[in-house]
Amino acid sequence: MLILSCASKLQLLETLLKRNLPQTVAVYGAVVNINRGNPVRHEVIVDSWPDFKAVLTRPRTTADTDNTDLYKNIYAAFYWDLDVYRRLLLDTDAVNWKQTFRLYGNQNGIYEVSKDAAAAKKIHLTATPYFTYLNPNPDKMPQRQIDPGFTISALKSSHVDILNETWPHGGNEQSRRFLDNMVKCFPNICILDSNGHPISWALTDPLGAQLHGYTLPSHRRRGYIAIVIRALSMQSYAAGCPVYGHAALNNVQMQNFLESMGYQRLSEFCHICIHSSA
């Protein structure tokens, strides 16, 4: 395996991944963020270069790594050759199997290899399939107006408590740290009411995916989330990031909303594979 650290090689990788969207979307989003400052200190692993057959993005190995932090330990994968990808995971040091981590990939083989790895390494695996929606033309999203006295703004660290309380995957200190880091590092948008309190918002994550789109119950059915998603999408698009997100298979309301905003569902699931040695 090789760790790509050369800026010119990483830029070439970004170009190659972009040409092969949408299957590459999770890895592509991670590489875009790496090439634009790398605020969460990720790195890229390939089986070989330049004729790579598998690519993996992961957190850098650092002294302050928390092996129990499911939120911070995020991987993304893409392969041309499934057997090469399997060998990369099972037969190299590409993955820290002592960690609890999430691995994202929009190819069915990602899940297959995770099952093989869990059996071989004797670790626990929980895998959940999601629909992935990609919007190639966010400038065509419908535009809506916010109420007088309300403003569009960026989220702040002072807003993280309400983000953590309302996020279905939050409610703990690790999730709070994760959300605070996302607010500080990546594009995000919110609508503030006349008192300066956030009422609707959305963030992006280290893979460039839209995360935690939410409107407070007392302000729903007024189109605020559509305003937020469009503004966030235009911000990500301008930065060269893919405009995409995931929807649970049973969340028909979210699926219909994304389709109404011009998102297109990818043909393969995104399997979010949670590996845990505990």
C-alpha positions as CSV (number, residue, x, y, z in Angstrom):
1,M,0.0,0.0,0.0
2,L,1.0,3.6,-0.5
3,I,0.1,6.8,1.3
4,L,-0.4,9.6,-1.2
5,S,1.2,12.8,0.3
6,C,2.4,14.6,-2.8
7,A,0.1,17.5,-3.7
8,S,0.3,16.9,-7.4
9,K,-0.6,13.3,-7.0
10,L,-3.6,14.1,-4.8
11,Q,-4.8,16.7,-7.3
12,L,-4.5,14.1,-10.1
13,L,-6.4,11.6,-8.0
14,E,-9.2,14.2,-7.5
15,T,-9.4,14.6,-11.2
16,L,-9.6,10.9,-11.8
17,L,-12.2,10.4,-9.2
18,K,-14.3,13.2,-10.5
19,R,-14.4,11.6,-13.9
20,N,-15.9,8.5,-12.4
21,L,-18.6,10.0,-10.3
22,P,-21.1,9.1,-9.0
23,Q,-19.7,5.8,-7.6
24,T,-16.6,7.6,-6.3
25,V,-18.6,10.3,-4.5
26,A,-17.6,9.5,-0.9
27,V,-13.9,9.2,-1.6
28,Y,-14.0,12.1,-4.0
29,G,-15.6,14.3,-1.3
30,A,-12.9,13.3,1.1
31,V,-10.1,14.0,-1.4
32,V,-11.6,17.4,-2.2
33,N,-11.5,18.4,1.5
34,I,-7.9,17.0,1.8
35,N,-6.8,19.1,-1.2
36,R,-8.5,22.3,0.3
37,G,-6.7,22.5,3.6
38,N,-7.4,19.1,5.1
39,P,-9.0,20.5,8.2
40,V,-9.6,17.2,9.9
41,R,-6.3,15.6,9.0
42,H,-7.3,12.8,6.7
43,E,-5.0,10.9,4.3
44,V,-5.3,8.7,1.2
45,I,-4.2,5.1,0.8
46,V,-3.9,3.4,-2.6
47,D,-2.7,-0.1,-3.5
48,S,-0.4,1.3,-6.1
49,W,0.3,4.5,-8.2
50,P,-0.5,5.7,-10.7
51,D,-2.5,2.6,-11.9
52,F,-4.4,2.1,-8.6
53,K,-7.2,-0.4,-8.3
54,A,-8.4,0.6,-4.8
55,V,-8.4,3.8,-2.8
56,L,-9.2,4.4,0.9
57,T,-9.3,7.6,2.8
58,R,-8.8,7.5,6.6
59,P,-7.8,9.7,9.6
60,R,-4.1,10.2,9.9
61,T,-2.5,8.1,12.6
62,T,-1.8,10.6,15.4
63,A,-1.0,10.4,19.1
64,D,-4.3,12.0,20.1
65,T,-6.5,9.5,18.2
66,D,-9.4,8.1,20.2
67,N,-10.0,4.5,19.2
68,T,-13.5,4.6,20.6
69,D,-14.7,7.7,18.7
70,L,-17.1,6.5,16.1
71,Y,-17.7,10.0,14.9
72,K,-14.1,11.0,14.3
73,N,-12.9,7.8,12.8
74,I,-14.4,8.0,9.3
75,Y,-13.1,6.0,6.3
76,A,-14.3,6.0,2.7
77,A,-13.5,3.5,0.0
78,F,-13.7,2.9,-3.8
79,Y,-12.3,0.1,-5.9
80,W,-11.8,-0.9,-9.6
81,D,-10.8,-4.4,-8.5
82,L,-12.7,-6.0,-5.6
83,D,-9.9,-8.5,-4.9
84,V,-7.3,-5.7,-4.7
85,Y,-9.6,-3.8,-2.3
86,R,-10.1,-6.9,-0.2
87,R,-6.3,-7.4,0.1
88,L,-5.8,-3.7,0.9
89,L,-8.2,-4.1,3.9
90,L,-7.2,-7.5,5.1
91,D,-3.5,-7.9,4.3
92,T,-2.0,-4.4,5.0
93,D,-2.0,-1.8,7.7
94,A,-4.5,0.4,5.8
95,V,-7.1,0.0,8.6
96,N,-6.6,0.3,12.4
97,W,-8.7,-2.6,13.5
98,K,-8.3,-1.6,17.1
99,Q,-10.6,1.4,16.4
100,T,-14.3,1.7,16.2
101,F,-14.9,3.4,12.9
102,R,-17.4,4.1,10.1
103,L,-16.6,3.1,6.5
104,Y,-18.6,4.6,3.6
105,G,-18.8,3.3,0.0
106,N,-21.3,3.3,-2.9
107,Q,-20.4,-0.1,-4.2
108,N,-21.9,-3.4,-3.0
109,G,-18.5,-4.9,-2.7
110,I,-17.6,-2.5,0.1
111,Y,-20.1,-4.3,2.4
112,E,-19.0,-7.8,1.2
113,V,-15.4,-7.0,2.1
114,S,-16.4,-5.6,5.5
115,K,-18.2,-8.8,6.3
116,D,-15.1,-10.8,5.3
117,A,-12.9,-8.5,7.4
118,A,-15.2,-8.8,10.5
119,A,-15.1,-12.5,10.3
120,A,-11.3,-12.6,9.8
121,K,-10.5,-10.0,12.4
122,K,-13.1,-11.3,14.9
123,I,-14.7,-7.9,15.3
124,H,-18.3,-6.7,15.3
125,L,-19.9,-5.3,12.2
126,T,-23.1,-3.3,11.8
127,A,-23.9,-2.2,8.3
128,T,-26.8,0.0,7.2
129,P,-27.7,0.7,3.6
130,Y,-28.8,4.2,2.6
131,F,-29.9,5.8,-0.6
132,T,-27.4,8.3,-1.9
133,Y,-28.7,11.4,-3.7
134,L,-26.5,13.5,-5.9
135,N,-27.4,16.9,-7.3
136,P,-25.4,17.7,-10.5
137,N,-27.0,21.2,-11.0
138,P,-27.7,22.9,-7.6
139,D,-28.2,26.2,-9.3
140,K,-31.4,24.8,-10.7
141,M,-32.9,24.2,-7.2
142,P,-36.1,26.2,-6.6
143,Q,-35.6,29.5,-4.8
144,R,-37.7,30.6,-1.9
145,Q,-37.7,33.7,0.3
146,I,-37.3,33.8,4.1
147,D,-39.6,35.8,6.3
148,P,-38.8,39.4,7.1
149,G,-36.5,39.7,10.1
150,F,-35.0,36.3,9.5
151,T,-31.4,36.0,8.2
152,I,-29.2,33.4,6.5
153,S,-26.0,32.9,8.4
154,A,-23.3,30.4,9.3
155,L,-23.5,28.2,12.4
156,K,-21.4,28.9,15.4
157,S,-20.0,26.8,18.2
158,S,-22.6,28.4,20.5
159,H,-25.2,26.6,18.4
160,V,-23.7,23.1,18.9
161,D,-25.8,22.1,21.9
162,I,-29.0,22.4,20.0
163,L,-27.5,20.6,17.0
164,N,-26.4,17.8,19.3
165,E,-29.8,17.6,21.0
166,T,-31.8,17.4,17.7
167,W,-29.4,15.1,15.7
168,P,-30.7,11.5,15.7
169,H,-27.1,10.2,15.9
170,G,-26.2,12.7,18.6
171,G,-26.8,13.3,22.3
172,N,-23.4,12.4,23.7
173,E,-20.1,14.2,24.2
174,Q,-18.3,12.5,21.2
175,S,-21.1,13.6,18.9
176,R,-21.0,17.1,20.3
177,R,-17.3,17.4,19.6
178,F,-17.9,16.0,16.1
179,L,-20.6,18.5,15.3
180,D,-18.5,21.4,16.7
181,N,-15.7,20.4,14.5
182,M,-18.0,20.2,11.4
183,V,-19.2,23.7,12.2
184,K,-15.7,25.0,12.4
185,C,-14.2,23.1,9.4
186,F,-16.8,22.7,6.7
187,P,-19.6,24.5,4.8
188,N,-22.8,25.0,6.8
189,I,-25.8,27.2,6.7
190,C,-28.6,28.2,9.1
191,I,-31.6,30.5,9.3
192,L,-31.6,32.8,12.3
193,D,-34.9,34.1,13.7
194,S,-35.3,37.8,14.7
195,N,-33.7,37.0,18.1
196,G,-30.6,35.4,16.5
197,H,-31.5,31.8,17.3
198,P,-31.1,29.1,14.7
199,I,-34.4,27.6,13.5
200,S,-33.3,25.6,10.5
201,W,-29.8,24.4,9.4
202,A,-27.7,21.9,7.5
203,L,-24.0,20.9,7.7
204,T,-21.4,19.0,5.6
205,D,-19.1,16.3,6.8
206,P,-15.5,15.2,6.1
207,L,-16.7,13.3,3.0
208,G,-18.5,16.4,1.7
209,A,-21.9,14.9,2.4
210,Q,-24.8,17.0,3.6
211,L,-25.5,16.3,7.3
212,H,-28.2,17.0,9.9
213,G,-30.7,19.0,7.8
214,Y,-33.2,20.1,10.4
215,T,-35.9,22.6,11.2
216,L,-37.3,23.2,14.6
217,P,-40.9,21.7,14.9
218,S,-42.5,25.1,15.5
219,H,-41.1,26.5,12.2
220,R,-41.8,23.6,9.9
221,R,-43.9,23.6,6.7
222,R,-42.6,27.0,5.7
223,G,-40.0,25.9,3.2
224,Y,-37.0,26.8,5.4
225,I,-35.1,23.5,4.9
226,A,-35.3,24.0,1.1
227,I,-33.8,27.5,1.6
228,V,-31.0,26.1,3.7
229,I,-30.2,23.1,1.5
230,R,-30.0,25.3,-1.6
231,A,-27.7,27.8,0.1
232,L,-25.5,25.0,1.4
233,S,-25.4,23.3,-1.9
234,M,-24.4,26.4,-3.8
235,Q,-21.6,27.0,-1.2
236,S,-20.3,23.4,-1.6
237,Y,-20.6,23.5,-5.4
238,A,-18.6,26.8,-5.5
239,A,-15.9,25.1,-3.5
240,G,-15.7,22.2,-5.9
241,C,-17.3,19.7,-3.5
242,P,-20.0,17.2,-4.7
243,V,-23.5,18.1,-3.7
244,Y,-24.9,15.0,-2.2
245,G,-26.4,13.3,0.9
246,H,-27.9,10.1,2.2
247,A,-31.5,9.1,3.1
248,A,-32.7,6.2,5.1
249,L,-34.5,3.6,3.1
250,N,-37.7,4.1,5.1
251,N,-37.6,7.9,5.1
252,V,-39.9,8.5,2.1
253,Q,-40.5,12.1,3.1
254,M,-36.8,12.9,2.8
255,Q,-36.5,11.0,-0.5
256,N,-39.4,12.9,-2.0
257,F,-38.0,16.2,-0.8
258,L,-34.5,15.5,-2.3
259,E,-36.1,14.6,-5.6
260,S,-38.2,17.8,-5.6
261,M,-34.9,19.7,-5.2
262,G,-33.4,18.0,-8.3
263,Y,-31.3,15.3,-6.5
264,Q,-30.8,12.0,-8.4
265,R,-30.8,8.7,-6.6
266,L,-27.7,6.6,-7.2
267,S,-28.2,3.0,-8.4
268,E,-26.2,1.4,-5.6
269,F,-26.7,1.8,-1.9
270,C,-24.2,3.6,0.3
271,H,-23.3,1.0,3.0
272,I,-22.2,2.6,6.2
273,C,-20.2,-0.1,7.8
274,I,-19.5,0.3,11.5
275,H,-16.6,-1.8,12.7
276,S,-16.0,-2.3,16.4
277,S,-13.4,-4.4,18.2
278,A,-15.4,-4.0,21.5
